[in-house]
């Protein structure tokens, strides 16, 4: 059933259908004061990616969490939703911050590709380092050949 809102300065407005990914059942509380020129967000499900690195280098051990969510802004109330954005937010399990970036789906693909490329480079570097360490270890003389 469509959501109907009653702005203080206008007639009832039936909100347009949400995008299929929108996880919001309602966008406004019954007692919320709204005006005809207000807008609202559609939010999709949120994904949390935990990292092993302390948040902003803190020493209290709180791990950094990257939160990722689909969102779209609709303004005015009766308008169609704007194009979807992907919000990336840094925080901890106990704290949401205002450190975020909103990017388009094509920008998200570019960021994802950059992350995959950098991860591959980092993994190759680690593999090369481990291989060189093994080579050096095998080049050491055996204890029988050591002379004091």
Secondary structure, DSSP 8 states (H G I E B T S, - for coil): ---EEE-TTS-EEE-----TT---S-SS-TT----TT-EEEEEEEEEEEEEEEEGGG-SS--EEEEEEEEEEEEESTTS-----EEEEEEE-SS-EEEEEEEE-HHHHHHHHHHHHHHHHHHHHHHHHHHHHHHHHHHHS--GGG---
